[in-house]
Amino acid sequence: MSTELLSKPQAGMLSTDTTKFEGYLAHLGLPTENIIASLPERKIIEANLPAFIESLPAEVKRDARYLSKFVAGAAIGLFDASLNYVWNEVVINLREKVIVYGLDMFFDAAVGGSRREFYATEEDLSGLKDNNLVNTCRKLELISDIVYTKLNHILTMRNDIGASHPNSYSINAYELLGWLQTCVQDILNDKPSASAIQIKSFIENLKRSPDVLDTATISSMEKPLGDLSLQNTDNLLNSIFGIYSTLSTGNIVRKNIALFAPHIWGKSSDNVKYKLGVTIDGYKNNLHNDKHALGVEFFNFCDGNRYQSLDSKIISLDSHADDLLQARYSWDNFYNEPPHMRKILSYLKTEADIPVERVNKIIKAVLICRVGKGIPYNTGVSPAGRPLYDQFFGMLGDQNIINTIIAMHTNEVRVTLDNTHCQKHMITVLTNLKANARSERIQEILDFLMQNGTILNKIHNDKRYKELTKNHITFG
């Protein structure tokens, strides 16, 4: 009997009628609608799932308990639970990639400001929001941009229509199968980029080196480091600053950092330099005097003291922008976003009050919140936060209108703009910006974007748009 079951699976195993189970729920006085997927949807899973599972290598299936749980959830019709099982495996896989890459480097990129000191071990990875984990993995090139886009979509679905949040939307079978295939084939088997591996190797060799680097060695390092992308160069600068300012770091390691850090500093963005300046001020404010002194040393040999003179307004706005984004990606964000936005606006009465050192970060954070989550409830934007965000965008002039358009093209905003709700909100922002635009060319750019609102997520590839914006925006 058991041999027959192994060689010929019982027909209808996944599409068994669940009427009795629904009757039992009704008997208990519990809801029955939108709990279990319909029989036709389960039959679609039954017809297509075996071929996909059979196509996987034996070593992939051997310890894939999440796949067993996925099949169990699909069998009874709990598609949202099945999605949760797959997503949990994705998170575990990303954490494993982070551990291989290096926890210190990852936390340097993922956690800013005063919270950084609380993140050091593998267990601390569980303290990061899934969105932060995914974004940082993309930033460090542990996953590709394409995989990041897919993950962002699946995470949105998991959060807004999955079992982790109450909802009335039902996942259909083809969506579920597509997400499973994406997670298994494109994500769980995805490898870090060559640049990520190069940075990891560089940091490890730096920590292990028993000797002070000579001039020839430093010169040989310049070209491969110079070939890194700006994002990876920023990540590397952030990491070596963290190593240098760690009290347990040895003198030889610090000496070697002092020798080559100026080369990396010169190739890094102003944004990461100002961020490190905020970190130094944080050491001072929290009475970490030894770490503060080491941070000042780092800025001295990098000739970066002009980035260190940050007043309390810049530090406060940086922290409030971080808090606003954290609220955006947390539970009850509709209620938690407005207090942080009010704090930001308390420093800003006119556009001139926005510090140039943090204007791009603030614009991007506010835009992410204003475009919203792309869900039907309140069209994805905090009702109390909406007028606050509009007030902020209403004070922007030509240069910061361009900065807002540039923020629209960043990954975090762009991936949401294939959603109709997010498109409408972005068009509203563009409409508000046009009211203040003085330049005729900028008005033309805004008109073009509004006329092409349904393709804002890919409009950066349009030749007409590139020609129109060539004096204001440079696309990679």
C-alpha positions in Angstrom: 0.0 0.0 0.0 2.8 2.4 0.9 4.6 1.6 -2.3 1.6 2.5 -4.3 1.3 5.9 -2.6 4.9 6.7 -3.3 4.8 5.7 -6.9 1.4 7.2 -7.7 0.2 10.1 -5.6 -3.5 10.0 -4.7 -5.5 12.1 -7.1 -7.2 15.1 -5.6 -4.9 15.2 -2.6 -4.6 19.0 -2.6 -8.1 19.8 -3.9 -10.0 17.8 -1.2 -13.4 19.4 -0.4 -13.1 21.5 2.8 -16.8 22.0 3.3 -16.8 20.1 6.6 -14.0 22.2 7.9 -15.8 25.4 7.0 -18.9 24.0 8.7 -16.8 23.4 11.8 -15.6 27.0 11.8 -19.2 28.2 11.4 -20.2 25.9 14.3 -17.6 27.6 16.5 -19.0 31.0 15.5 -15.8 31.9 13.5 -15.6 33.6 10.1 -15.6 31.4 7.0 -15.4 33.8 4.1 -11.9 34.5 2.5 -10.3 32.0 4.9 -9.8 29.0 2.6 -9.1 29.2 -1.1 -11.8 27.9 -3.4 -11.7 24.4 -4.8 -10.8 25.6 -8.4 -7.9 27.6 -7.0 -6.6 24.5 -5.1 -6.9 22.4 -8.2 -4.7 24.9 -10.1 -2.0 24.4 -7.4 -2.5 20.6 -7.6 -2.0 20.6 -11.3 1.1 22.8 -11.4 3.0 22.3 -8.2 4.3 18.7 -8.7 6.1 19.6 -11.9 7.8 22.6 -10.2 8.8 20.5 -7.1 10.1 17.7 -9.3 12.3 20.2 -11.2 14.2 21.1 -8.1 17.6 19.4 -7.4 17.5 16.8 -4.6 19.9 18.8 -2.5 17.5 21.8 -2.6 14.5 19.6 -1.5 16.3 17.6 1.1 16.1 20.1 4.0 13.4 22.3 2.5 11.0 22.2 5.4 9.5 25.4 4.2 8.4 23.6 1.0 6.6 21.0 3.1 4.8 23.7 5.0 4.0 25.5 1.8 2.4 22.3 0.4 0.5 21.8 3.6 -0.9 25.3 3.6 -1.8 25.0 -0.1 -3.5 21.7 0.5 -6.0 23.0 3.0 -6.3 26.3 1.0 -4.5 28.7 3.3 -2.6 30.4 0.5 -1.6 33.4 2.7 0.0 31.0 5.2 1.9 29.3 2.4 3.3 32.7 1.3 4.4 33.4 4.8 6.3 30.1 5.0 8.2 30.9 1.7 8.9 34.5 2.9 10.3 33.3 6.2 12.8 31.1 4.3 13.8 34.1 2.2 14.6 36.0 5.4 16.6 33.1 6.7 18.5 32.9 3.5 19.3 36.7 3.4 20.5 36.5 7.0 22.8 33.7 6.0 24.2 35.8 3.2 24.8 38.6 5.7 26.7 36.4 8.1 28.9 35.2 5.3 29.5 38.8 4.1 30.3 40.1 7.6 28.0 41.4 10.4 30.0 44.5 11.2 30.0 45.7 7.6 26.3 44.9 7.2 25.2 46.6 10.5 27.3 49.7 9.5 25.2 50.0 6.4 21.9 49.0 7.9 21.8 50.9 11.2 22.7 54.5 11.7 23.1 56.9 14.5 22.9 56.0 18.1 21.2 52.6 17.4 24.3 51.1 15.8 26.0 50.1 19.1 23.1 47.7 19.9 23.7 45.6 16.8 26.7 43.2 16.8 25.7 39.5 16.7 23.8 37.1 14.5 20.9 37.3 17.0 20.6 41.0 16.4 19.6 40.4 12.8 16.2 39.5 14.0 15.8 43.1 15.3 15.9 44.5 11.8 12.7 45.1 9.8 12.4 42.9 6.7 12.4 46.0 4.6 15.7 47.2 6.1 17.2 43.7 5.6 16.2 43.6 1.9 17.3 47.3 1.2 20.7 46.8 2.8 21.3 43.5 1.0 20.7 45.4 -2.3 22.9 48.3 -1.2 25.7 45.9 -0.4 25.1 43.9 -3.7 24.3 40.7 -1.8 21.3 40.6 -4.1 20.9 42.1 -7.6 18.6 45.0 -8.4 16.2 42.7 -10.3 16.0 40.3 -7.3 15.5 43.4 -5.0 12.6 44.5 -7.2 11.0 41.1 -7.0 11.6 40.8 -3.3 10.1 44.3 -2.6 6.9 43.3 -4.5 6.6 40.0 -2.6 7.2 41.7 0.7 4.5 44.2 0.0 2.1 41.4 -0.9 3.1 39.4 2.2 2.6 42.4 4.5 -0.6 43.7 2.9 -2.5 40.6 1.8 -0.7 37.8 3.6 -1.5 36.1 6.9 0.7 38.6 8.8 -1.9 41.3 8.4 -5.8 41.3 8.5 -7.3 41.8 5.1 -10.1 40.8 2.8 -8.1 40.1 -0.3 -7.7 36.5 -1.5 -4.4 35.3 -3.1 -5.0 33.4 -6.3 -3.2 30.2 -7.2 -1.2 31.7 -10.1 0.1 34.5 -7.9 1.2 32.1 -5.2 2.9 29.8 -7.7 4.7 32.7 -9.3 6.0 34.0 -5.9 7.2 30.5 -5.0 9.1 30.2 -8.2 10.7 33.6 -7.8 11.7 32.9 -4.2 13.2 29.5 -4.9 14.9 30.1 -8.3 15.8 33.8 -8.2 16.3 34.5 -4.6 17.3 31.5 -2.5 19.9 30.5 -5.2 21.1 34.1 -5.9 24.7 34.8 -5.2 26.4 38.1 -3.9 28.0 40.2 -6.6 31.8 40.1 -7.4 32.1 43.6 -5.8 30.5 42.4 -2.6 32.9 39.5 -2.4 35.8 41.8 -3.2 34.9 44.2 -0.3 34.5 41.3 2.1 37.9 39.9 1.2 39.5 43.3 1.5 38.1 43.9 5.0 39.1 40.4 6.1 42.7 40.8 4.8 42.9 44.2 6.4 42.0 42.9 9.8 44.4 39.9 9.5 47.5 41.8 8.2 50.4 41.6 10.6 52.4 44.3 8.9 52.1 48.0 8.0 51.3 48.3 4.3 54.1 49.7 2.1 53.7 52.3 -0.7 53.7 49.7 -3.5 50.9 47.7 -1.9 48.8 50.8 -1.3 49.3 51.8 -5.0 48.2 48.4 -6.2 45.0 48.6 -4.1 43.9 52.0 -5.6 42.8 50.7 -9.0 40.5 47.9 -7.9 39.0 50.1 -5.2 38.6 52.9 -7.7 36.5 50.6 -10.0 33.9 50.0 -7.3 30.5 51.6 -7.7 29.8 54.8 -5.7 27.4 52.8 -3.4 30.1 50.2 -2.7 32.7 52.9 -2.2 30.4 54.5 0.4 29.9 51.2 2.1 33.6 50.5 2.3 34.3 54.0 3.7 31.6 53.4 6.3 33.0 50.1 7.3 36.7 51.1 7.7 35.5 54.1 9.7 33.7 51.7 12.0 36.8 49.5 12.3 39.0 52.5 13.1 36.7 53.8 15.8 36.2 50.5 17.5 38.2 50.4 20.7 39.4 46.9 20.3 41.0 47.5 16.9 44.8 47.0 16.9 47.3 49.7 16.2 48.6 48.1 12.9 45.1 47.9 11.5 44.5 51.5 12.4 47.9 52.5 10.8 46.9 50.7 7.6 43.5 52.4 7.5 45.2 55.8 8.0 47.4 55.0 4.9 44.7 54.1 2.4 41.5 55.7 3.8 42.2 59.1 2.1 42.1 57.3 -1.3 38.6 55.9 -0.5 37.5 59.1 1.0 38.2 61.0 -2.2 36.0 58.6 -4.2 33.1 58.6 -1.8 29.9 60.7 -1.9 29.4 63.8 0.3 26.3 62.0 1.8 28.3 59.3 3.5 30.8 61.8 4.8 28.1 64.0 6.4 26.7 60.8 7.8 30.0 59.9 9.4 30.1 63.5 10.8 26.8 62.9 12.4 28.2 59.7 13.9 31.1 61.5 15.4 28.8 64.1 17.0 26.7 61.2 18.3 29.8 59.8 20.1 30.4 63.1 21.7 26.8 63.6 22.8 26.7 60.1 24.3 30.0 60.6 26.1 31.9 58.0 24.2 35.0 60.1 24.4 37.5 57.5 23.2 35.4 56.7 20.1 34.9 60.4 19.5 38.7 61.0 19.6 39.3 58.2 17.1 36.6 59.5 14.8 38.2 62.9 14.8 41.6 61.3 14.0 39.9 59.6 11.0 38.5 62.9 9.7 41.9 64.6 10.2 44.0 62.2 8.1 41.2 62.2 5.4 41.2 66.0 5.3 37.5 65.9 6.0 37.0 68.3 8.9 34.7 70.5 6.8 32.2 67.6 7.0 32.5 67.5 10.8 31.0 70.9 11.5 27.3 69.9 11.8 25.1 71.8 14.1 22.3 70.3 16.2 19.7 71.1 13.6 21.3 68.9 11.1 21.8 66.1 13.6 18.2 66.3 14.8 16.8 66.4 11.2 18.9 63.4 10.3 17.5 61.5 13.3 13.9 62.5 12.6 14.2 61.4 8.9 15.4 58.0 10.1 12.5 57.8 12.6 10.0 58.8 9.9 11.2 56.0 7.6 11.2 53.5 10.4 7.6 54.5 11.2 6.7 54.1 7.5 7.9 50.5 7.4 6.5 49.6 10.9 3.0 48.5 12.1 0.4 51.2 12.4 2.4 53.5 10.2 -0.6 55.7 9.5 -0.7 56.8 13.1 3.1 56.8 13.8 4.3 58.8 10.8 2.7 62.2 11.5 4.4 62.9 14.9 7.9 62.5 13.2 6.8 64.6 10.2 5.7 67.4 12.6 9.1 67.3 14.3 10.7 67.8 10.9 8.5 70.6 10.0 9.1 72.3 13.3 12.6 73.1 12.0 11.4 74.2 8.6 9.4 77.3 8.0 10.8 78.0 4.5 12.9 76.2 2.0 16.0 78.1 3.2 15.7 76.3 6.5 16.4 72.9 4.9 20.1 72.1 5.5 21.8 71.4 2.2 23.7 68.5 3.9 20.5 66.6 4.5 18.0 67.9 1.9 18.2 64.8 -0.3 17.6 62.4 2.6 14.7 64.4 3.9 13.1 64.8 0.5 13.4 61.0 -0.2 12.0 60.1 3.2 9.0 62.4 2.9 8.4 61.2 -0.7 8.4 57.5 0.3 5.7 58.3 2.8 3.7 60.6 0.5 3.6 58.0 -2.4 2.4 55.5 0.1 2.0 51.7 0.3 -0.2 51.2 -2.7 -3.1 49.6 -0.8 -6.8 50.4 -1.0 -7.1 51.4 2.6 -6.8 55.3 2.6 -5.1 54.7 -0.8 -2.0 53.7 1.2 -1.1 57.1 2.7 -1.6 58.3 6.3 -4.6 60.6 6.4 -3.0 62.8 9.1 0.4 62.7 7.4 -0.8 63.7 3.9 -1.3 67.5 4.6 2.0 67.6 6.4 3.8 66.0 3.4 2.1 68.4 1.0 3.1 71.3 3.2 6.7 70.2 2.9 6.6 69.8 -0.9 4.8 73.1 -1.2 7.9 75.0 0.1 10.3 73.6 -2.5 11.8 75.7 -5.3 13.4 74.8 -8.6 16.6 73.0 -7.3 14.7 70.9 -4.8 11.9 70.2 -7.3 14.7 68.5 -9.3 15.9 66.7 -6.2 12.4 65.4 -5.7 12.3 64.1 -9.2 15.7 62.4 -8.7 14.3 60.9 -5.5 11.4 59.5 -7.5 13.9 57.6 -9.6 15.5 55.9 -6.7 14.9 52.2 -6.1 12.8 52.6 -3.0 10.3 54.9 -4.7 10.5 53.6 -8.3 9.5 50.1 -7.4 6.2 51.3 -6.0 5.2 53.4 -9.1 3.7 50.5 -11.1 0.9 50.6 -8.6 -2.1 52.8 -9.5 -2.5 54.3 -6.1 1.1 55.2 -5.9 1.0 56.7 -9.4 -1.9 59.0 -8.4 -0.1 60.2 -5.3 3.1 60.9 -7.3 1.1 62.9 -9.8 -0.4 64.9 -6.9 3.1 65.7 -5.7 4.2 66.7 -9.2 1.2 69.0 -9.5 2.0 70.7 -6.2 5.6 71.1 -7.3 4.6 72.8 -10.5 2.8 75.6 -8.6 6.2 76.8 -7.4 8.4 76.0 -10.4 9.9 79.1 -12.0 11.9 77.6 -14.8 10.0 76.8 -18.0 12.1 73.7 -18.6 11.3 72.4 -15.1 7.6 73.0 -15.8 8.0 71.1 -19.1 9.6 68.2 -17.2 6.8 68.1 -14.6 4.1 68.3 -17.4 5.8 65.4 -19.2 5.8 63.3 -16.0 2.2 64.0 -15.3 1.2 63.1 -18.8 3.0 59.8 -18.5 1.8 58.9 -15.0 1.2 55.2 -15.8 4.9 54.6 -16.7 6.6 56.6 -14.0 8.4 53.5 -12.8 10.3 53.1 -16.1 10.1 56.6 -17.6 13.9 57.1 -16.9 14.4 54.9 -20.0 12.4 57.1 -22.3 14.6 59.0 -24.8 12.3 62.0 -24.9 12.5 62.3 -21.1 16.3 61.9 -21.1 16.6 64.7 -23.7 14.2 66.9 -21.7 16.1 66.5 -18.4 19.7 66.3 -19.7 20.6 69.7 -18.1 19.2 68.7 -14.7 19.5 64.9 -14.3 22.3 62.5 -15.1 21.2 58.8 -15.6 23.7 56.0 -15.1 
